[in-house]
Amino acid sequence: MVVFLGLSFPCFEQERDIFTLVQGGQVEKVREALKADPKPVNATGRAGLKGPYSRQKPPGLKAEVFAPGVVSKDGIQMKLTMSADGSQILYTERDPATNVASFIVRRRAGDSWGEPLVLPYSREYVDIEPSLSPDGKKILFVSNRPVSGQGEPEKMPDIWMAEKTGDHWGNPVRLGPPVFTNDPADIEAHPAFGPDGGIYFMRQNGNNRRLFQAARGGDGFAEPAPLPFKEDLLAGQFSGPCLSPDGRVLLMHSRKEGGFGNWDIYVSFKDESGGWSEFRNLGPAVNTDKPESCPTLSSDGRSVFFTRETDIYWISAKIIEELRPKDR
């Protein structure tokens, strides 16, 4: 537990459930804290580190800190996403002294990781929940920045996308309809890219929280469609979705009853008819009395990344297969 902006939260709880942050009226307080003069990222880059995982052997069925001293180090690191070819990773790093958040990209050339690149966002406004596209050329994130890109922040956050041309990251653009609706009560958050170029995100309206998918359509996205779940996503505070490349395995974090006492990571499996199984807790190899959140998959599908308190961990994806129902 840390005190964030004068409020008691588990680390990054405002990002584990953005809806709670928005409905609690804390966006303005977060924005003011993020206006602090940014400190440079503690760049222990170690560009000479070798191998796809910085000389670190892929883990077994025991969770380990990912890239200690390189990615997981001083400060707070959260939510690592990886491009489909494994050449880039994106994660959030926050300086606990200033509460300033940075989006960090590392690129692998051959068998070496390069120095961390701080993306030109997340300074003046509340910019959180970044996700890297499979081709490594786009990012999605949630922000309360105004549509014009300048001036006072919006009262409600939106989903934004930025695209890279060459080595330059362009200005972020608000996604707009049909991802967003004309209903002022709708809140969209927790975005991520799908393996086919589409996106998925969560939408909450009052006491209704649902996970949506929007396929790629023309220059934008098609009409979002909700995924059918048996469980009440709001009651369990389900957030932070991650779909497998084949779209048949879904990871999320939740405070569902019966867990290990804090945020836990759960998995659901899709059947041939398109239905989804009840969420299953990943168990004590992943979940503890500390907050675990923001699950994602490695590019080869063999490892699960997640955040525990202030560091990024990983574990073999075999732990998912051990929970798969026989009919899935």
C-alpha positions in Angstrom: 0.0 0.0 0.0 1.3 3.5 -0.9 -0.1 6.9 -0.3 -0.8 8.4 -3.8 -1.9 12.0 -4.0 -2.9 12.0 -0.4 -5.1 8.9 -0.9 -4.3 5.3 0.2 -4.0 3.0 -2.8 -2.2 -0.2 -3.6 0.5 0.7 -6.1 -1.1 1.9 -9.4 -4.6 1.1 -8.2 -5.8 4.0 -10.2 -4.7 2.2 -13.3 -5.8 -1.2 -12.2 -9.4 0.1 -12.3 -9.6 3.4 -14.1 -13.3 3.5 -13.7 -13.0 3.7 -9.9 -10.6 6.6 -10.4 -12.9 8.5 -12.7 -16.1 8.0 -10.7 -14.2 8.9 -7.5 -13.4 12.3 -8.9 -9.6 11.9 -8.6 -8.6 12.7 -12.2 -7.9 16.4 -11.4 -5.7 15.5 -8.4 -3.7 13.0 -10.6 -3.3 15.7 -13.3 -1.9 18.2 -10.9 0.7 15.7 -9.5 1.8 14.8 -13.0 2.6 18.5 -13.7 5.7 18.2 -11.5 9.0 18.7 -13.3 9.8 15.3 -14.8 13.0 13.6 -13.7 15.0 11.6 -16.2 14.4 7.9 -16.2 17.0 6.0 -14.3 18.4 4.5 -17.4 20.6 1.6 -16.5 20.2 0.6 -20.1 22.9 -2.1 -20.4 22.7 -2.2 -24.2 25.1 -5.1 -24.2 22.7 -7.5 -22.6 22.2 -10.4 -24.9 19.3 -12.6 -25.9 15.6 -12.0 -26.4 15.0 -11.8 -22.6 18.2 -9.9 -21.6 20.2 -13.1 -20.9 17.4 -14.2 -18.6 16.3 -17.8 -18.9 12.5 -18.1 -19.5 10.8 -19.0 -16.2 9.1 -22.2 -15.1 6.1 -22.5 -12.9 7.5 -20.1 -10.3 7.1 -16.4 -10.9 10.3 -14.4 -11.3 11.2 -10.7 -11.6 11.6 -9.8 -15.2 14.9 -8.3 -16.2 16.0 -7.2 -12.7 18.1 -4.1 -12.8 17.1 -3.4 -16.4 13.3 -3.2 -16.6 12.4 -4.0 -13.1 14.5 -1.6 -11.0 14.3 1.6 -9.0 10.9 3.2 -9.2 7.6 1.6 -10.2 7.2 -0.5 -13.4 3.9 -1.7 -14.7 2.2 -3.5 -17.6 4.7 -4.7 -20.2 3.5 -5.4 -23.7 5.6 -6.9 -26.5 5.5 -6.6 -30.3 4.6 -9.8 -32.2 8.1 -10.4 -33.4 9.5 -9.8 -29.9 11.7 -6.9 -31.1 10.1 -4.3 -28.9 8.7 -4.0 -25.4 6.6 -1.1 -23.9 6.0 -0.5 -20.2 5.2 2.2 -17.8 7.7 3.6 -15.3 6.7 6.0 -12.5 9.1 8.0 -10.3 7.7 7.6 -6.8 9.3 10.9 -5.7 7.3 13.0 -8.3 4.5 10.6 -9.4 5.6 11.4 -13.0 4.9 8.5 -15.3 6.8 7.7 -18.5 6.1 5.3 -21.3 9.3 3.4 -22.0 10.1 1.5 -25.2 13.1 -0.8 -25.6 14.1 -2.2 -29.0 16.1 -5.3 -29.6 18.5 -5.4 -32.5 19.9 -8.9 -33.1 20.5 -10.4 -29.7 20.9 -7.1 -27.7 18.4 -4.7 -26.1 18.9 -1.0 -26.7 18.7 1.9 -24.3 15.3 2.9 -23.0 13.4 5.4 -25.1 11.0 7.7 -23.2 7.9 8.4 -25.4 6.8 12.0 -25.7 3.6 11.6 -23.7 2.4 11.3 -20.1 3.7 14.6 -18.8 1.0 17.3 -18.7 -2.1 15.2 -18.7 -3.1 11.9 -17.1 -1.8 9.4 -19.6 -1.9 5.8 -18.5 -2.5 2.2 -19.6 -0.3 2.1 -22.7 -0.4 -0.9 -25.0 1.9 -1.7 -28.0 0.5 -2.9 -31.3 1.7 -6.3 -32.8 3.7 -4.5 -35.4 5.3 -2.1 -32.9 4.2 1.0 -34.8 1.2 2.1 -32.7 0.3 2.6 -29.0 -3.1 2.9 -27.3 -3.4 4.6 -24.0 -6.0 6.3 -21.8 -5.8 10.1 -21.4 -7.8 13.1 -20.2 -6.1 15.3 -22.7 -8.4 17.7 -24.6 -9.3 16.8 -28.2 -7.4 19.8 -29.5 -4.2 18.5 -27.8 -3.8 21.7 -25.8 -5.5 23.5 -22.9 -7.5 22.3 -20.0 -8.0 18.5 -19.6 -11.3 16.8 -20.2 -13.4 15.8 -17.2 -13.7 12.2 -18.6 -10.8 10.2 -20.0 -10.8 8.8 -23.6 -8.8 6.2 -25.5 -6.0 7.7 -27.7 -3.7 6.2 -30.3 -0.3 7.4 -31.5 1.5 6.1 -34.5 5.2 5.9 -35.4 6.6 6.9 -38.8 10.2 5.9 -39.2 11.7 6.6 -35.8 9.3 9.4 -34.9 6.3 9.0 -32.7 3.5 11.3 -33.9 0.9 13.2 -32.0 -1.8 11.1 -30.3 -5.3 11.1 -31.8 -8.5 10.4 -30.0 -10.2 7.3 -31.4 -13.7 8.8 -31.5 -16.8 6.9 -32.7 -17.7 4.1 -33.0 -15.4 3.2 -30.1 -16.9 6.1 -28.2 -20.6 6.7 -28.0 -22.8 9.8 -27.6 -23.9 8.6 -24.2 -22.1 10.9 -21.6 -22.4 8.1 -19.0 -20.2 5.8 -21.0 -16.6 5.5 -19.9 -14.1 3.6 -22.1 -10.8 2.4 -20.7 -8.3 -0.4 -20.5 -7.5 -0.6 -24.2 -5.3 -3.2 -25.9 -4.5 -4.3 -29.5 -5.9 -7.6 -30.8 -3.7 -9.9 -33.0 -5.6 -9.0 -36.1 -5.2 -5.2 -36.0 -8.4 -4.6 -34.1 -8.7 -3.5 -30.5 -10.5 -4.4 -27.4 -11.4 -2.2 -24.4 -13.8 -2.0 -21.5 -16.9 0.2 -21.3 -18.8 1.1 -18.1 -22.1 2.8 -17.9 -23.4 3.0 -14.3 -23.6 -0.5 -12.9 -22.9 -2.2 -16.2 -19.3 -3.0 -17.2 -18.5 -5.0 -20.4 -15.5 -6.0 -22.5 -15.8 -5.0 -26.2 -13.9 -5.9 -29.4 -13.7 -3.7 -32.4 -12.3 -5.2 -35.6 -10.2 -3.1 -38.0 -12.5 -1.3 -40.5 -11.1 1.0 -43.3 -9.1 3.7 -41.7 -10.6 3.1 -38.3 -12.5 0.5 -36.4 -15.8 -1.3 -36.9 -18.7 -1.2 -34.5 -17.6 -2.7 -31.2 -19.3 -5.9 -30.1 -19.4 -7.1 -26.5 -17.9 -10.4 -25.4 -20.5 -12.6 -23.7 -19.5 -13.5 -20.1 -21.5 -15.3 -17.4 -20.0 -13.3 -14.6 -20.6 -9.7 -13.6 -17.5 -7.9 -14.5 -18.3 -4.9 -12.4 -19.0 -6.8 -9.2 -15.6 -8.5 -9.5 -13.9 -5.2 -10.7 -12.5 -7.1 -13.7 -10.1 -4.9 -15.7 -6.8 -5.1 -17.7 -7.9 -7.5 -20.5 -5.3 -9.5 -22.5 -6.4 -11.8 -25.3 -4.2 -14.6 -26.7 -3.2 -14.4 -30.4 -5.8 -17.0 -31.3 -8.5 -15.1 -29.4 -9.4 -18.1 -27.3 -7.7 -17.2 -23.9 -8.5 -14.1 -21.9 -6.5 -12.9 -18.9 -7.8 -10.2 -16.6 -7.1 -8.9 -13.1 -9.9 -8.7 -10.5 -10.9 -8.4 -6.9 -13.4 -11.2 -7.2 -14.4 -12.9 -4.0 -12.5 -16.0 -3.1 -9.1 -14.7 -4.2 -5.9 -14.2 -2.3 -6.9 -11.0 -0.6 -6.0 -8.3 -3.2 -5.9 -7.9 -6.9 -5.5 -11.3 -8.5 -5.1 -12.5 -12.1 -7.8 -14.8 -13.7 -8.2 -16.6 -16.9 -11.2 -17.5 -19.1 -11.4 -19.9 -22.1 -13.5 -19.6 -25.2 -15.4 -22.6 -26.6 -16.3 -23.5 -30.1 -19.7 -21.8 -29.9 -18.1 -18.5 -28.8 -19.0 -18.7 -25.1 -16.6 -18.1 -22.4 -15.9 -20.2 -19.3 -16.1 -18.8 -15.8 -12.9 -17.0 -14.7 -10.4 -19.2 -12.9 -7.8 -17.8 -10.5 -4.2 -18.5 -11.6 -3.4 -19.7 -8.1 -0.6 -19.1 -5.6 2.2 -19.4 -8.1 1.1 -16.0 -9.4 -1.3 -14.5 -6.9 -0.4 -13.5 -3.3 -1.7 -11.1 -0.7 0.0 -8.4 -2.7 -1.7 -6.8 -5.7 -1.1 -8.7 -9.0 -2.4 -7.1 -12.2 -1.9 -6.2 -15.9 -1.3 -9.6 -17.4 0.1 -9.9 -20.9 1.7 -12.6 -23.0 5.1 -12.8 -24.6 5.4 -12.8 -28.4 6.0 -16.6 -28.5 3.0 -17.2 -26.1 5.2 -19.2 -23.7 5.3 -16.7 -20.9 2.9 -14.5 -19.0 4.0 -11.1 -17.8 2.3 -9.3 -14.9 2.8 -6.6 -12.3 3.2 -7.3 -8.6 3.4 -4.2 -6.5 6.2 -2.1 -8.1 7.9 -4.7 -10.4 7.1 -6.7 -13.5 7.2 -10.5 -13.1 6.9 -13.4 -15.5 6.0 -17.1 -15.4 5.6 -19.9 -17.8 2.3 -19.9 -19.7 1.9 -23.6 -18.9 0.2 -22.4 -15.7 -2.7 -21.3 -18.0 -2.9 -24.7 -19.7 -3.2 -26.4 -16.4 -6.5 -24.5 -15.8 -8.0 -25.1 -19.3 -11.3 -27.0 -19.1 -11.3 -30.3 -21.1 -13.9 -29.0 -23.5 -12.0 -25.9 -24.4 
